[in-house]
Amino acid sequence: MNLEQLRRAGVSDRRTRRLCGPGGPWRRLHPGVVLLRNTAPTRQQLLHALLVRYGSKVVITGADALQAHGVKCEAGDIRLLVPDHCRVAACEGVRVARTARLPDPVVVDGLPFAPPARATLDLARTEPDPARIRHLVTLPLYWGLCSRQELLLELDEGPQRGSAAVRRVLRDLDEAPIQAHGLATRILELAPLPPPSWDQTICDRRGRRLGEADAWWDEIGLAWQYRCTPGPGGGFSHLALAATGIVLVRCTIRQLRQVPNEVAQELARAFGEASRTPRPKVRAIPLTPEGDAA
C-alpha cells in the first residue's frame, strides 16, 4: 500500500513509521510503499510494489513477462518500461528503461506485462553472449508464443543498440524444429510417461544407421517421430526401424498442434506395448540438438 491509502484508512505517517520500524509488523519496500507484514516479499508483491512506486503506466518486461506468458525461465533482475518523458530512479534489483514505444500490456493477475516478442528482445539486446542470446530468442518459439518473423519485426521497430548480435542469431535460426520440440514436450505433460532422450540416431549392433527418432525411450525401445521429413543423411526409413522390433509412433507437426490429446494417448498405448515386448537389439547415438529452450 502507499502512504496515501494508509492515511485514508486512518493510519498516520508517524504510526506507519513505527509499524515499519525494527521488530514492527510491517515492512517498507520503497519510499512511500509499505508491505503490511514483516516477511520477505514474494516476487508478485515486489512487482505490485514497483507499480505503486512508479505509477500505472509502467509495463513489466523481460523474464517476469515471459514467466507470466507461461515460459519457464530464470527471473533475474526485474525489468520495467516507462514512458520516455518520465524521470525515475532505479533501485537495487530493478532495471528501468525509458521508451517512446511503450507496448500495449497484457494484464495477468492484475499486472501489466510486455508481449512475448518485446519481453524477449528487451532481454536479448543487453546480452553479450551469443549462446545466451540464442537461448533467449528460442524461448518464445519453443513455447509457441510468437514466430521468428515477429521477433525480427519487433527488432526492426525497436532501438538498434544491441540489435546486431540478436539479428545475426535470428538470421541463422531455424524455428520449425524448435517449435515442434516445444509442442512435443507439452504433449508429454499429458501422457504418464518417463522422460525420453531427444534427437537420437538409431543404429544396429554393428553401428550401422537405421534412422532417427525425435524422442527415444531406450529402456524399452520406443521411438517417436513427429518430423517426418528427410534429414541431412538422406532421411530415415521407418520401415527399417520397425523391422528391428522397435515400437514406432509417427505423427506430423500439425497433429502435435491440432490433436495433442490423441497423440498423447497413442504414445501411452505404444509405451505399454513396448513394455510388454523384448527390447530390440539396437543402440542410440545423440544428434546435435536443434534448439536449447527445453
C-alpha positions in Angstrom: 0.0 0.0 0.0 1.1 3.6 -0.5 1.1 6.2 2.2 -2.0 8.0 0.8 -4.0 4.8 1.1 -2.9 4.3 4.7 -3.8 7.9 5.5 -7.3 7.4 4.1 -7.6 4.3 6.3 -6.8 6.5 9.3 -3.1 5.5 9.8 -0.9 8.5 10.3 2.6 8.8 8.9 4.1 8.6 12.4 2.3 5.4 13.1 3.3 3.9 9.8 7.0 4.7 10.6 6.7 3.0 14.0 5.0 -0.1 12.5 7.7 -0.3 9.9 10.5 0.1 12.5 12.7 -2.7 13.9 10.6 -5.5 15.1 7.4 -4.0 13.7 4.7 -6.0 11.9 5.1 -4.0 8.6 8.0 -3.6 6.1 8.8 -0.6 3.9 9.6 -1.8 0.4 10.1 1.6 -1.3 9.7 5.2 -0.4 6.1 5.6 0.3 5.3 1.8 -0.3 4.6 -0.5 2.6 4.1 -4.2 2.9 1.5 -5.0 5.6 3.6 -7.8 7.0 7.2 -8.2 8.0 8.1 -11.3 5.9 10.3 -11.4 2.8 8.1 -10.2 -0.1 7.2 -12.6 -2.9 8.1 -11.8 -6.5 4.5 -10.9 -7.1 4.5 -8.5 -4.1 7.7 -6.9 -5.4 6.1 -6.3 -8.8 3.0 -4.8 -7.3 5.1 -2.6 -5.1 7.0 -1.3 -8.1 3.7 -0.4 -9.8 2.7 1.5 -6.7 6.1 3.3 -6.7 6.4 4.2 -10.4 2.8 4.5 -11.5 0.1 2.8 -13.6 1.8 3.4 -16.9 4.7 1.1 -16.1 5.0 -2.2 -18.2 6.9 -5.2 -16.8 9.2 -6.8 -19.4 12.0 -9.3 -19.5 11.9 -12.6 -17.7 8.9 -11.7 -15.5 6.8 -11.0 -18.5 7.9 -14.3 -20.2 7.0 -16.2 -17.0 3.6 -14.5 -17.0 3.1 -15.8 -20.5 3.9 -19.4 -19.4 7.6 -19.6 -20.1 9.9 -21.5 -17.7 13.0 -19.3 -17.3 15.2 -17.7 -14.6 13.9 -14.4 -13.2 17.0 -12.3 -12.6 16.5 -8.5 -12.2 13.1 -7.0 -12.6 12.8 -5.0 -15.8 10.4 -2.1 -16.2 9.4 0.0 -19.2 8.3 3.6 -18.5 7.3 6.4 -20.9 10.3 8.3 -22.2 9.1 11.6 -20.6 9.3 10.1 -17.1 12.2 10.7 -14.8 12.5 7.7 -12.5 15.3 6.4 -10.3 16.0 2.7 -10.4 16.6 0.7 -7.2 18.6 -2.5 -6.4 17.5 -5.5 -8.4 15.4 -3.3 -10.8 16.3 -2.1 -14.3 14.2 0.8 -15.6 14.2 1.6 -19.3 12.6 4.8 -20.7 10.9 4.2 -24.1 8.9 6.0 -26.7 7.4 2.7 -27.8 5.6 1.6 -24.6 3.8 -1.6 -25.7 0.1 -2.3 -25.0 0.4 -4.5 -21.9 -1.0 -8.0 -21.5 -2.6 -8.0 -18.0 -2.0 -11.2 -16.0 -3.2 -11.4 -12.3 -3.6 -7.6 -12.3 -0.1 -6.8 -13.5 0.8 -5.3 -16.9 3.3 -7.3 -18.9 5.0 -6.7 -22.2 4.0 -9.0 -25.1 6.3 -12.1 -25.6 8.4 -10.7 -28.5 9.1 -7.4 -26.8 9.9 -9.1 -23.5 12.3 -11.5 -25.2 14.2 -8.8 -27.1 14.4 -6.5 -24.1 16.5 -9.3 -22.5 18.4 -10.3 -25.6 19.6 -6.8 -26.6 21.5 -6.5 -23.3 23.1 -9.9 -23.5 26.7 -10.1 -24.8 27.0 -13.9 -25.1 25.7 -15.3 -28.5 24.9 -18.6 -26.9 22.8 -16.9 -24.3 21.1 -14.7 -27.0 20.2 -17.9 -28.9 18.7 -19.4 -25.8 16.6 -16.3 -25.1 15.2 -16.0 -28.6 14.3 -19.7 -28.8 12.2 -19.4 -25.6 9.1 -17.8 -27.2 9.4 -20.0 -30.3 9.7 -23.1 -28.1 6.6 -22.2 -26.1 4.6 -21.2 -29.2 4.2 -17.6 -28.2 5.4 -15.9 -31.4 7.3 -16.5 -34.6 10.8 -15.7 -35.8 9.3 -13.2 -38.2 7.5 -11.4 -35.3 10.8 -11.2 -33.4 12.5 -9.7 -36.4 9.7 -7.2 -36.9 10.0 -6.1 -33.2 13.7 -5.9 -33.6 13.4 -3.6 -36.6 11.0 -1.3 -34.8 12.8 -1.1 -31.6 16.2 0.5 -30.6 19.1 -0.6 -32.7 21.6 -0.6 -29.9 22.5 -4.2 -29.1 20.4 -5.5 -32.0 23.2 -6.5 -34.4 24.1 -9.7 -32.4 20.5 -10.6 -32.0 19.8 -10.2 -35.7 22.7 -12.5 -36.6 21.3 -15.2 -34.3 17.8 -14.8 -35.6 19.0 -14.8 -39.2 20.6 -18.3 -38.8 17.8 -19.7 -36.6 15.5 -22.5 -37.9 12.3 -22.1 -35.9 10.5 -25.2 -37.2 12.3 -27.8 -35.1 12.3 -25.5 -32.0 8.5 -25.1 -32.2 8.0 -28.8 -32.9 10.1 -29.7 -29.9 8.1 -27.3 -27.6 4.8 -28.8 -28.8 6.1 -32.4 -28.3 7.3 -31.5 -24.8 3.9 -30.2 -23.8 2.2 -33.3 -25.2 4.4 -35.4 -22.9 2.9 -33.5 -20.0 -0.4 -35.1 -21.0 1.0 -38.6 -21.0 2.1 -40.5 -17.9 5.5 -41.5 -19.4 9.1 -41.1 -18.2 11.2 -38.5 -20.0 12.7 -39.6 -23.3 16.1 -38.9 -24.9 15.6 -36.3 -27.7 17.0 -36.4 -31.2 18.7 -39.8 -31.4 20.2 -41.7 -34.3 19.2 -45.4 -34.0 21.9 -47.9 -35.1 22.1 -51.7 -35.2 24.5 -53.8 -33.2 27.3 -53.1 -35.8 26.8 -49.4 -35.6 25.0 -49.1 -38.9 22.5 -46.3 -39.0 18.8 -47.3 -39.3 17.1 -44.0 -38.8 16.3 -41.2 -36.5 13.9 -40.8 -33.5 12.8 -37.4 -32.4 12.2 -38.9 -29.0 13.5 -42.3 -27.8 12.8 -44.4 -24.7 15.9 -46.6 -24.6 14.9 -49.0 -21.8 12.0 -50.4 -23.9 12.9 -49.5 -27.5 10.1 -47.0 -28.1 10.6 -44.3 -30.8 8.6 -41.2 -31.7 8.9 -39.4 -34.9 7.0 -36.1 -35.3 9.0 -34.5 -38.0 8.6 -36.9 -40.9 10.9 -35.1 -43.4 14.2 -36.2 -44.9 17.3 -35.3 -42.9 20.9 -34.5 -44.0 21.8 -38.1 -44.4 19.1 -38.9 -46.9 16.3 -39.1 -44.4 15.3 -42.2 -42.4 13.3 -45.3 -43.1 10.6 -46.0 -40.6 10.3 -49.5 -42.1 13.9 -50.2 -41.2 13.2 -49.1 -37.6 10.1 -51.2 -37.3 11.8 -54.3 -38.8 14.1 -54.4 -35.7 11.2 -54.7 -33.3 11.1 -51.0 -32.3 7.7 -49.8 -31.4 7.3 -46.6 -33.5 4.8 -43.8 -33.2 4.7 -41.4 -36.1 2.8 -38.1 -36.4 3.0 -34.7 -38.1 3.7 -31.3 -36.6 0.1 -30.3 -37.5 -1.1 -33.2 -35.3 1.1 -32.0 -32.5 -0.7 -28.7 -32.7 -4.2 -29.7 -33.5 -4.8 -33.1 -31.7 -2.4 -33.2 -28.8 -4.6 -35.4 -26.6 -4.9 -38.1 -29.3 -1.1 -38.1 -29.8 -0.6 -38.4 -26.0 -3.0 -41.4 -25.9 -1.2 -43.1 -28.8 2.2 -42.6 -27.0 0.8 -44.1 -23.8 -0.6 -47.1 -25.8 2.7 -47.6 -27.6 4.6 -47.4 -24.3 2.5 -50.2 -22.9 3.1 -52.3 -26.0 6.9 -51.7 -25.9 7.0 -52.6 -22.2 5.5 -56.0 -23.0 7.8 -56.9 -25.8 11.5 -57.8 -25.8 13.8 -54.7 -26.3 15.2 -54.6 -29.9 19.0 -55.1 -30.2 19.8 -51.5 -31.2 21.6 -48.6 -29.7 21.0 -44.8 -29.9 23.5 -42.0 -30.5 22.6 -38.4 -29.7 22.2 -36.0 -32.6 23.3 -32.3 -32.3 20.4 -30.6 -30.6 18.3 -28.2 -32.8 17.2 -25.9 -30.0 18.1 -25.1 -26.4 15.0 -23.8 -24.9 14.0 -27.0 -23.2 
